[in-house]
Amino acid sequence: MTPRLTVVVPVLNAARTLPRTLAALAALAPAPDEIVLVDNGSTDDTPARLQAFAGSAPTAKVIVIREPRRGASSARNAGARAATGDVVVFTDADCCPRPDWLAGLSAPLADASVGAVAGGLASTPPRGIVEIFSSLFTLQLPAAASRHTRWTPWAGGFPTANLAVRRELLSRLGGFDESVALYGEDYDLCARLYAAGAAIVYTPDAVVEHQHRVALRAMLRQSFGFGRSHAWLMRRHVPRGLWLDLPRLGIVRERFPLPLWIDGGSPDKKVLALLALGLLWRPLLVLLPLYGGWLWWDVTRRTRARALRVSWLGRWGLVGCLLAKAAAMTGGRWWGSLRYGRACL
């Protein structure tokens, strides 16, 4: 029996991205049984756009509700409470599902042990250096399908940009943790799904295209939030264990007595390490421009593989974005470590 699907979309001041998102929702085939759009207190013309879409949607029942309590968790929970489908399918107001999206998400749910299904993420055609950078380095998911039964700092967590959850199970777990306004609430839900005995299947065939940040400040704020959430997730779900990420090497010791997650392979830490070596012995400072050249070559390779036309100077801009994002995430992890009492560096 095919489950009934409700698509839930939290929306806050999304006038820039909504036109493409709503057009993609209208083009879904098969269409969902209903779409719940949750306005989370928008102050732009978002509410008018949502009402206009509800009045003109050709293939699905559309419900527009308002959730005054700010926060993506509160908005998603409000949408889930309004849903009547067997499965609640989450995406965001800056996402454009491909037409066959729901078919890909529905198939793994034929297995009763599967509590949720996560889909793949791509990028809408990017414009500008920041958006191009995000399309190359943000929310990069694997190309192969997989099945997961536990969350670790390195695996098993999936974003709500593309996540379908059985409604009964979601209700039993109490939905998303509303104490978290943004960042980490989706991975926390995944961890609680596993604790309840459910599996999550990842299928790259169910694709949502993401409209990335176009401003550097917004991208860095997002990266800081992601980093901060790592320590919070460690506090909630990793009582002990060592997770050490080094260049081309990952070390896991789950019986390590303390919870410790160290990312030693990020570009900002490599720059700091090279700078420290150069201060100890000046000739080693030559490694800094060499590493910068390697990063430039790497972003050149990535842009060419995606057929993105970026100028020579623009590729240096991508290198700058990469270093800035890594530093913002590191800052978020350090701040989160102090706030949540977990070493996540």
Helices and strands as residue ranges (DSSP letters): E 5-11, H 18-26, E 34-39, H 46-56, E 61-66, H 72-82, E 87-90, E 95-97, H 101-106, G 107-110, E 114-123, H 129-137, E 146-148, G 160-162, E 163-166, H 167-172, H 185-195, E 199-210, H 216-237, E 241-246, E 249-253, E 259-263, H 267-280, G 282-286, H 287-305, H 312-340, E 343-344
